[in-house]
């Protein structure tokens, strides 16, 4: 099945975002298809993190729209075609379809690894405690941390905490997972273990949008590399094209500094 035939999980259209007078996103459009790994690259301040935070409404948008599985995120359409803010209940329902892995893990420090993973499935999805525990143990095995279920985050390395964060995102059975520079806060020796887990997820067909400075990961795992510059999408394509024969001069300039 070609990419064009696969369903669109995330449909961002002409997304605009400003912080005060500073416009960070200037009409960015992007479709992410089921099972696709899209890697966002670009210089610091190009809008990458802001863009993926808009994709699950951690940031409100000022223009354009984002749809998850065809349904508007954060807004509803009135009869006259205008968009109005959606109810918090509907926003929460849409948001849980998109997992998020943060740069700084964001684990609850007072909870064990197992408790961190089962909290949302029980509280948000209404799953039973035992079913949530069973799933959590399966996911811990998947991220190679079966022996850490009863540890607290402070007892884990950064790489282990990030793998727990990935397991926690997977526990909600999301349609896609967003990764915001998931290795940038890690020691160099633990970066590889997190990238291996992400690579395995990609091989299993998880839809992923990844903001990263790990160009090796982008080359090896991405189906598509998207380049942002000063709030605009300036280039996108398969890794071999973007890295091997970039079309936009800003892309060439950026890659000359990081490769």
RAWOWO-V166783 format. One record per residue. N is the residue number from 1. RES is the residue in one letter. PSI is psi in degrees with one decimal (none if undefined). D_CENTER is the distance of its C-alpha to the mean C-alpha in Angstrom with 2 decimals. Layout:
n->{N & N}
res->{RES & RES}
psi->{PSI & PSI}
d_center->{D_CENTER & D_CENTER}
//
This chain:
n->{1 & 2 & 3 & 4 & 5 & 6 & 7 & 8 & 9 & 10 & 11 & 12 & 13 & 14 & 15 & 16 & 17 & 18 & 19 & 20 & 21 & 22 & 23 & 24 & 25 & 26 & 27 & 28 & 29 & 30 & 31 & 32 & 33 & 34 & 35 & 36 & 37 & 38 & 39 & 40 & 41 & 42 & 43 & 44 & 45 & 46 & 47 & 48 & 49 & 50 & 51 & 52 & 53 & 54 & 55 & 56 & 57 & 58 & 59 & 60 & 61 & 62 & 63 & 64 & 65 & 66 & 67 & 68 & 69 & 70 & 71 & 72 & 73 & 74 & 75 & 76 & 77 & 78 & 79 & 80 & 81 & 82 & 83 & 84 & 85 & 86 & 87 & 88 & 89 & 90 & 91 & 92 & 93 & 94 & 95 & 96 & 97 & 98 & 99 & 100 & 101 & 102 & 103 & 104 & 105 & 106 & 107 & 108 & 109 & 110 & 111 & 112 & 113 & 114 & 115 & 116 & 117 & 118 & 119 & 120 & 121 & 122 & 123 & 124 & 125 & 126 & 127 & 128 & 129 & 130 & 131 & 132 & 133 & 134 & 135 & 136 & 137 & 138 & 139 & 140 & 141 & 142 & 143 & 144 & 145 & 146 & 147 & 148 & 149 & 150 & 151 & 152 & 153 & 154 & 155 & 156 & 157 & 158 & 159 & 160 & 161 & 162 & 163 & 164 & 165 & 166 & 167 & 168 & 169 & 170 & 171 & 172 & 173 & 174 & 175 & 176 & 177 & 178 & 179 & 180 & 181 & 182 & 183 & 184 & 185 & 186 & 187 & 188 & 189 & 190 & 191 & 192 & 193 & 194 & 195 & 196 & 197 & 198 & 199 & 200 & 201 & 202 & 203 & 204 & 205 & 206 & 207 & 208 & 209 & 210 & 211 & 212 & 213 & 214 & 215 & 216 & 217 & 218 & 219 & 220 & 221 & 222 & 223 & 224 & 225 & 226 & 227 & 228 & 229 & 230 & 231 & 232 & 233 & 234 & 235 & 236 & 237 & 238 & 239 & 240 & 241 & 242 & 243 & 244 & 245 & 246 & 247 & 248 & 249 & 250 & 251 & 252 & 253 & 254 & 255 & 256 & 257 & 258 & 259}
res->{X & X & X & X & X & X & X & X & X & X & X & X & X & X & X & X & X & X & X & X & X & X & X & X & X & X & X & X & X & X & X & X & X & X & X & X & X & X & X & X & X & X & X & X & X & X & X & X & X & X & X & X & X & X & X & X & X & X & X & X & X & X & X & X & X & X & X & X & X & X & X & X & X & X & X & X & X & X & X & X & X & X & X & X & X & X & X & X & X & X & X & X & X & X & X & X & X & X & X & X & X & X & X & X & X & X & X & X & X & X & X & X & X & X & X & X & X & X & X & X & X & X & X & X & X & X & X & X & X & X & X & X & X & X & X & X & X & X & X & X & X & X & X & X & X & X & X & X & X & X & X & X & X & X & X & X & X & X & X & X & X & X & X & X & X & X & X & X & X & X & X & X & X & X & X & X & X & X & X & X & X & X & X & X & X & X & X & X & X & X & X & X & X & X & X & X & X & X & X & X & X & X & X & X & X & X & X & X & X & X & X & X & X & X & X & X & X & X & X & X & X & X & X & X & X & X & X & X & X & X & X & X & X & X & X & X & X & X & X & X & X & X & X & X & X & X & X & X & X & X & X & X & X & X & X & X & X & X & X}
psi->{128.1 & 162.2 & -39.5 & -27.7 & -15.9 & 148.2 & 148.9 & 121.1 & -46.6 & 125.0 & 102.5 & 127.9 & 115.9 & 46.5 & 129.0 & 139.2 & 130.0 & 149.1 & 102.0 & -126.2 & -13.0 & 114.8 & 115.0 & -35.0 & 128.5 & 60.5 & 57.4 & 128.2 & 137.5 & 133.1 & 133.7 & 122.4 & 157.1 & 130.2 & 3.6 & 146.0 & 112.6 & 125.1 & 125.4 & 126.1 & 166.3 & 165.4 & 160.0 & 136.8 & 5.7 & -12.6 & 6.5 & -54.1 & -42.5 & -41.0 & -47.0 & -26.2 & -28.8 & -28.6 & -20.1 & 24.8 & 27.3 & -21.9 & 132.3 & 152.1 & 152.3 & -14.4 & 157.1 & -163.7 & 157.7 & 130.3 & 137.9 & 118.6 & 41.4 & -7.3 & 137.0 & 140.4 & 119.1 & -15.8 & 161.7 & 155.6 & 126.3 & 172.0 & -30.5 & 6.3 & -7.8 & 148.5 & 133.5 & 154.7 & 134.8 & 168.7 & 153.7 & -34.9 & -46.7 & -38.1 & -45.2 & -38.6 & -43.5 & -42.3 & -33.2 & -8.0 & -12.6 & 112.3 & 160.4 & 131.9 & 122.0 & 163.8 & -37.3 & 24.5 & -51.8 & 33.9 & 152.8 & 116.4 & -25.6 & 1.3 & 148.2 & 170.0 & -48.5 & -44.5 & -37.5 & -39.7 & -35.1 & -13.6 & -54.9 & -43.3 & -35.4 & -51.5 & -37.7 & -45.9 & -15.9 & 21.2 & 155.9 & 156.2 & -43.6 & -41.6 & -37.9 & -39.6 & -43.4 & -44.7 & -42.6 & -40.8 & -36.8 & -42.5 & -36.6 & -36.6 & -37.7 & -35.1 & 13.6 & 47.4 & 32.7 & -31.6 & 3.4 & 11.4 & -36.8 & 6.7 & 158.6 & 154.8 & -36.9 & -15.7 & 1.0 & 154.8 & 166.6 & -42.2 & -38.5 & -40.6 & -39.1 & -35.3 & -35.4 & -41.9 & -37.2 & -44.2 & -39.9 & -41.9 & -41.0 & -27.6 & -21.6 & 1.2 & 56.1 & 160.5 & -25.2 & 157.9 & 134.3 & 133.8 & 118.1 & 95.0 & 60.1 & -14.1 & -0.9 & -20.1 & 7.3 & 153.8 & 147.1 & -35.1 & -16.2 & -6.3 & -45.0 & -37.9 & -33.9 & -42.7 & -34.3 & -42.5 & -43.1 & -38.9 & -41.3 & -38.9 & -43.4 & -43.1 & -28.4 & -2.4 & 14.4 & 134.0 & 126.3 & 139.1 & 121.7 & 121.8 & 122.1 & 156.2 & 3.2 & 90.5 & -28.5 & -42.0 & -44.8 & -43.5 & -39.9 & -37.0 & -29.9 & 139.8 & -32.5 & 138.0 & 130.1 & 130.0 & 123.3 & 144.0 & 118.5 & 46.5 & 8.6 & 146.2 & 111.3 & -17.9 & 146.2 & 152.6 & -179.5 & 152.8 & -39.0 & -31.8 & -49.0 & -42.1 & -34.1 & -30.7 & 63.2 & 140.4 & -36.5 & 134.7 & -33.4 & -35.3 & -45.8 & -40.8 & -43.7 & -48.4 & -31.4 & -24.0 & -26.7 & -16.8 & none}
d_center->{23.69 & 22.60 & 19.26 & 21.23 & 22.39 & 19.09 & 17.87 & 15.35 & 12.46 & 11.02 & 13.92 & 13.80 & 17.39 & 19.02 & 16.66 & 18.58 & 17.89 & 20.56 & 21.31 & 25.07 & 26.66 & 23.76 & 21.85 & 18.41 & 17.21 & 20.17 & 19.56 & 16.38 & 16.12 & 13.69 & 13.71 & 11.24 & 13.51 & 13.57 & 13.18 & 11.97 & 9.93 & 9.36 & 9.48 & 10.07 & 13.14 & 15.90 & 18.09 & 17.36 & 17.67 & 16.65 & 14.10 & 10.78 & 9.39 & 11.35 & 10.04 & 6.37 & 8.29 & 10.54 & 8.37 & 8.86 & 12.03 & 11.78 & 13.72 & 16.43 & 17.12 & 20.70 & 20.93 & 19.65 & 17.61 & 14.36 & 14.96 & 13.17 & 15.49 & 18.07 & 18.26 & 17.91 & 15.39 & 17.36 & 20.54 & 23.26 & 25.70 & 29.33 & 32.28 & 32.85 & 29.39 & 28.25 & 24.95 & 25.40 & 23.13 & 22.32 & 23.41 & 21.38 & 21.81 & 20.32 & 17.37 & 16.70 & 17.20 & 14.73 & 12.01 & 12.42 & 11.50 & 7.75 & 6.66 & 5.13 & 6.30 & 8.32 & 10.69 & 13.61 & 12.89 & 14.28 & 16.44 & 19.64 & 22.36 & 25.16 & 23.72 & 23.92 & 21.07 & 22.15 & 22.46 & 18.94 & 17.62 & 20.20 & 20.13 & 17.64 & 18.90 & 22.38 & 22.03 & 19.58 & 20.20 & 23.80 & 23.85 & 26.83 & 26.71 & 27.99 & 25.56 & 22.66 & 24.30 & 24.88 & 21.27 & 20.20 & 22.78 & 21.60 & 18.03 & 19.57 & 21.62 & 18.68 & 17.16 & 20.82 & 21.52 & 24.07 & 26.55 & 24.47 & 24.26 & 26.86 & 25.81 & 24.51 & 21.56 & 24.27 & 25.76 & 22.78 & 21.75 & 18.52 & 17.28 & 18.42 & 16.78 & 13.34 & 14.18 & 15.29 & 12.05 & 10.43 & 13.54 & 13.27 & 9.94 & 11.74 & 14.83 & 13.81 & 13.73 & 10.75 & 10.88 & 7.28 & 4.38 & 0.66 & 3.43 & 6.02 & 9.10 & 9.25 & 12.83 & 14.37 & 16.08 & 17.50 & 20.98 & 21.36 & 22.72 & 19.71 & 17.07 & 18.26 & 17.95 & 14.20 & 13.79 & 16.21 & 14.27 & 11.15 & 13.86 & 15.46 & 12.53 & 12.45 & 16.22 & 16.11 & 14.45 & 10.99 & 9.01 & 5.97 & 4.57 & 5.42 & 7.47 & 10.43 & 14.21 & 14.90 & 16.65 & 18.09 & 14.82 & 14.06 & 17.64 & 17.72 & 14.58 & 13.18 & 14.78 & 14.32 & 14.05 & 13.72 & 15.74 & 15.76 & 19.00 & 20.18 & 17.94 & 18.70 & 17.27 & 20.14 & 19.48 & 17.48 & 18.63 & 18.72 & 18.45 & 22.22 & 22.93 & 20.67 & 21.75 & 25.19 & 26.37 & 24.33 & 25.94 & 25.18 & 27.16 & 24.37 & 22.16 & 25.22 & 25.82 & 22.32 & 22.39 & 25.94 & 24.86 & 22.02 & 23.42}
//
